[in-house]
Amino acid sequence: MATKLELEEYLYRRAIDIIESTDTDDDKDKLLFQEVWLPLADLYKDKIVPPGSDG
C-alpha cells in the first residue's frame, strides 16, 4: 500500500496532467475536483475535521 506522501504525490502529478491537457477549462475544473481535490481532502480529513466530530 502506498504511503500518504506517495498518494499525495500521485494526486499532484494528476493535477498537472489535467491542467496541461487540451480539455476545456470547464472539463478541467470538473476533473480536478473529482480526481484531485476530493481524494486529497479525504486523504487529509483527519487534519481538516476536528477529532470527535461527525465529519
N, CA, C and O atoms as a GROMACS GRO file, in nm:
protein
  220
    1MET      N    1   0.084  -0.118   0.000
    1MET     CA    2   0.000   0.000   0.000
    1MET      C    3   0.089   0.125   0.000
    1MET      O    4   0.193   0.129   0.066
    2ALA      N    5   0.046   0.224  -0.073
    2ALA     CA    6   0.122   0.348  -0.085
    2ALA      C    7   0.111   0.430   0.043
    2ALA      O    8   0.010   0.426   0.112
    3THR      N    9   0.217   0.505   0.071
    3THR     CA   10   0.214   0.593   0.187
    3THR      C   11   0.132   0.718   0.153
    3THR      O   12   0.101   0.743   0.037
    4LYS      N   13   0.099   0.794   0.255
    4LYS     CA   14   0.026   0.920   0.235
    4LYS      C   15   0.102   1.013   0.141
    4LYS      O   16   0.042   1.076   0.054
    5LEU      N   17   0.231   1.019   0.159
    5LEU     CA   18   0.313   1.106   0.075
    5LEU      C   19   0.312   1.060  -0.071
    5LEU      O   20   0.305   1.143  -0.162
    6GLU      N   21   0.318   0.930  -0.093
    6GLU     CA   22   0.313   0.878  -0.229
    6GLU      C   23   0.177   0.906  -0.295
    6GLU      O   24   0.171   0.940  -0.413
    7LEU      N   25   0.070   0.890  -0.219
    7LEU     CA   26  -0.063   0.921  -0.271
    7LEU      C   27  -0.077   1.069  -0.301
    7LEU      O   28  -0.135   1.107  -0.403
    8GLU      N   29  -0.024   1.154  -0.214
    8GLU     CA   30  -0.028   1.297  -0.237
    8GLU      C   31   0.050   1.333  -0.363
    8GLU      O   32   0.005   1.415  -0.443
    9GLU      N   33   0.166   1.273  -0.380
    9GLU     CA   34   0.248   1.300  -0.499
    9GLU      C   35   0.172   1.258  -0.625
    9GLU      O   36   0.174   1.331  -0.724
   10TYR      N   37   0.107   1.143  -0.621
   10TYR     CA   38   0.029   1.098  -0.736
   10TYR      C   39  -0.082   1.199  -0.769
   10TYR      O   40  -0.103   1.232  -0.885
   11LEU      N   41  -0.151   1.248  -0.667
   11LEU     CA   42  -0.261   1.342  -0.690
   11LEU      C   43  -0.210   1.473  -0.749
   11LEU      O   44  -0.274   1.530  -0.837
   12TYR      N   45  -0.098   1.522  -0.701
   12TYR     CA   46  -0.041   1.644  -0.757
   12TYR      C   47   0.004   1.624  -0.902
   12TYR      O   48  -0.012   1.713  -0.985
   13ARG      N   49   0.061   1.508  -0.931
   13ARG     CA   50   0.100   1.479  -1.069
   13ARG      C   51  -0.023   1.469  -1.159
   13ARG      O   52  -0.021   1.513  -1.274
   14ARG      N   53  -0.130   1.411  -1.106
   14ARG     CA   54  -0.255   1.402  -1.181
   14ARG      C   55  -0.310   1.542  -1.208
   14ARG      O   56  -0.360   1.569  -1.316
   15ALA      N   57  -0.300   1.630  -1.109
   15ALA     CA   58  -0.345   1.768  -1.128
   15ALA      C   59  -0.268   1.835  -1.241
   15ALA      O   60  -0.328   1.904  -1.323
   16ILE      N   61  -0.139   1.816  -1.245
   16ILE     CA   62  -0.057   1.875  -1.351
   16ILE      C   63  -0.100   1.819  -1.487
   16ILE      O   64  -0.112   1.894  -1.584
   17ASP      N   65  -0.122   1.688  -1.494
   17ASP     CA   66  -0.166   1.628  -1.619
   17ASP      C   67  -0.298   1.688  -1.666
   17ASP      O   68  -0.316   1.717  -1.785
   18ILE      N   69  -0.390   1.707  -1.574
   18ILE     CA   70  -0.520   1.766  -1.608
   18ILE      C   71  -0.503   1.909  -1.655
   18ILE      O   72  -0.559   1.948  -1.757
   19ILE      N   73  -0.426   1.987  -1.582
   19ILE     CA   74  -0.406   2.128  -1.616
   19ILE      C   75  -0.341   2.143  -1.753
   19ILE      O   76  -0.375   2.234  -1.828
   20GLU      N   77  -0.248   2.056  -1.785
   20GLU     CA   78  -0.177   2.064  -1.912
   20GLU      C   79  -0.253   1.998  -2.027
   20GLU      O   80  -0.207   2.003  -2.141
   21SER      N   81  -0.367   1.937  -2.000
   21SER     CA   82  -0.443   1.869  -2.104
   21SER      C   83  -0.509   1.970  -2.197
   21SER      O   84  -0.511   2.090  -2.170
   22THR      N   85  -0.562   1.919  -2.307
   22THR     CA   86  -0.628   2.006  -2.405
   22THR      C   87  -0.778   2.017  -2.379
   22THR      O   88  -0.850   2.074  -2.461
   23ASP      N   89  -0.825   1.965  -2.266
   23ASP     CA   90  -0.967   1.974  -2.231
   23ASP      C   91  -1.007   2.120  -2.211
   23ASP      O   92  -0.922   2.207  -2.192
   24THR      N   93  -1.138   2.144  -2.215
   24THR     CA   94  -1.188   2.279  -2.188
   24THR      C   95  -1.166   2.311  -2.041
   24THR      O   96  -1.150   2.222  -1.959
   25ASP      N   97  -1.167   2.439  -2.009
   25ASP     CA   98  -1.149   2.480  -1.869
   25ASP      C   99  -1.258   2.421  -1.780
   25ASP      O  100  -1.232   2.382  -1.667
   26ASP      N  101  -1.381   2.414  -1.832
   26ASP     CA  102  -1.491   2.357  -1.754
   26ASP      C  103  -1.464   2.209  -1.724
   26ASP      O  104  -1.486   2.163  -1.612
   27ASP      N  105  -1.417   2.136  -1.824
   27ASP     CA  106  -1.384   1.994  -1.804
   27ASP      C  107  -1.268   1.979  -1.707
   27ASP      O  108  -1.269   1.889  -1.622
   28LYS      N  109  -1.170   2.066  -1.718
   28LYS     CA  110  -1.056   2.062  -1.626
   28LYS      C  111  -1.102   2.085  -1.482
   28LYS      O  112  -1.058   2.015  -1.390
   29ASP      N  113  -1.190   2.183  -1.463
   29ASP     CA  114  -1.242   2.211  -1.328
   29ASP      C  115  -1.310   2.088  -1.270
   29ASP      O  116  -1.288   2.052  -1.154
   30LYS      N  117  -1.393   2.023  -1.351
   30LYS     CA  118  -1.465   1.903  -1.304
   30LYS      C  119  -1.367   1.790  -1.271
   30LYS      O  120  -1.380   1.724  -1.168
   31LEU      N  121  -1.271   1.768  -1.361
   31LEU     CA  122  -1.173   1.662  -1.338
   31LEU      C  123  -1.088   1.689  -1.215
   31LEU      O  124  -1.063   1.599  -1.135
   32LEU      N  125  -1.043   1.814  -1.200
   32LEU     CA  126  -0.962   1.848  -1.083
   32LEU      C  127  -1.038   1.824  -0.954
   32LEU      O  128  -0.984   1.771  -0.857
   33PHE      N  129  -1.164   1.864  -0.953
   33PHE     CA  130  -1.245   1.846  -0.832
   33PHE      C  131  -1.265   1.698  -0.802
   33PHE      O  132  -1.246   1.656  -0.688
   34GLN      N  133  -1.303   1.620  -0.903
   34GLN     CA  134  -1.333   1.478  -0.882
   34GLN      C  135  -1.209   1.393  -0.859
   34GLN      O  136  -1.210   1.304  -0.774
   35GLU      N  137  -1.104   1.419  -0.934
   35GLU     CA  138  -0.989   1.329  -0.932
   35GLU      C  139  -0.872   1.376  -0.846
   35GLU      O  140  -0.780   1.298  -0.819
   36VAL      N  141  -0.876   1.502  -0.802
   36VAL     CA  142  -0.764   1.553  -0.722
   36VAL      C  143  -0.812   1.608  -0.588
   36VAL      O  144  -0.771   1.559  -0.483
   37TRP      N  145  -0.896   1.710  -0.592
   37TRP     CA  146  -0.929   1.780  -0.467
   37TRP      C  147  -1.008   1.693  -0.369
   37TRP      O  148  -0.977   1.692  -0.250
   38LEU      N  149  -1.108   1.619  -0.417
   38LEU     CA  150  -1.183   1.532  -0.324
   38LEU      C  151  -1.095   1.422  -0.265
   38LEU      O  152  -1.097   1.403  -0.143
   39PRO      N  153  -1.017   1.350  -0.346
   39PRO     CA  154  -0.929   1.249  -0.287
   39PRO      C  155  -0.824   1.309  -0.192
   39PRO      O  156  -0.790   1.248  -0.091
   40LEU      N  157  -0.774   1.428  -0.226
   40LEU     CA  158  -0.676   1.493  -0.140
   40LEU      C  159  -0.738   1.533  -0.006
   40LEU      O  160  -0.677   1.516   0.099
   41ALA      N  161  -0.860   1.586  -0.012
   41ALA     CA  162  -0.930   1.622   0.112
   41ALA      C  163  -0.957   1.497   0.196
   41ALA      O  164  -0.944   1.501   0.318
   42ASP      N  165  -0.995   1.388   0.131
   42ASP     CA  166  -1.019   1.263   0.203
   42ASP      C  167  -0.891   1.211   0.267
   42ASP      O  168  -0.894   1.158   0.378
   43LEU      N  169  -0.781   1.228   0.197
   43LEU     CA  170  -0.651   1.183   0.247
   43LEU      C  171  -0.612   1.257   0.376
   43LEU      O  172  -0.549   1.201   0.464
   44TYR      N  173  -0.651   1.384   0.384
   44TYR     CA  174  -0.613   1.466   0.499
   44TYR      C  175  -0.732   1.510   0.583
   44TYR      O  176  -0.724   1.610   0.654
   45LYS      N  177  -0.844   1.436   0.576
   45LYS     CA  178  -0.962   1.476   0.651
   45LYS      C  179  -0.938   1.476   0.802
   45LYS      O  180  -1.005   1.549   0.875
   46ASP      N  181  -0.844   1.396   0.849
   46ASP     CA  182  -0.813   1.394   0.991
   46ASP      C  183  -0.755   1.528   1.038
   46ASP      O  184  -0.763   1.561   1.156
   47LYS      N  185  -0.696   1.602   0.946
   47LYS     CA  186  -0.641   1.734   0.980
   47LYS      C  187  -0.742   1.845   0.957
   47LYS      O  188  -0.726   1.955   1.010
   48ILE      N  189  -0.847   1.817   0.879
   48ILE     CA  190  -0.950   1.916   0.847
   48ILE      C  191  -1.063   1.912   0.949
   48ILE      O  192  -1.108   2.017   0.996
   49VAL      N  193  -1.108   1.792   0.981
   49VAL     CA  194  -1.221   1.772   1.072
   49VAL      C  195  -1.169   1.752   1.213
   49VAL      O  196  -1.086   1.664   1.238
   50PRO      N  197  -1.217   1.833   1.307
   50PRO     CA  198  -1.171   1.818   1.446
   50PRO      C  199  -1.204   1.679   1.500
   50PRO      O  200  -1.309   1.624   1.469
   51PRO      N  201  -1.115   1.624   1.580
   51PRO     CA  202  -1.141   1.491   1.639
   51PRO      C  203  -1.271   1.493   1.720
   51PRO      O  204  -1.301   1.589   1.790
   52GLY      N  205  -1.346   1.385   1.708
   52GLY     CA  206  -1.468   1.373   1.784
   52GLY      C  207  -1.591   1.428   1.714
   52GLY      O  208  -1.702   1.410   1.763
   53SER      N  209  -1.574   1.494   1.599
   53SER     CA  210  -1.691   1.544   1.526
   53SER      C  211  -1.739   1.436   1.431
   53SER      O  212  -1.670   1.336   1.410
   54ASP      N  213  -1.856   1.453   1.376
   54ASP     CA  214  -1.915   1.350   1.288
   54ASP      C  215  -1.870   1.364   1.144
   54ASP      O  216  -1.916   1.286   1.061
   55GLY      N  217  -1.783   1.460   1.110
   55GLY     CA  218  -1.744   1.484   0.971
   55GLY      C  219  -1.665   1.377   0.917
   55GLY      O  220  -1.624   1.383   0.801
   0.00000   0.00000   0.00000
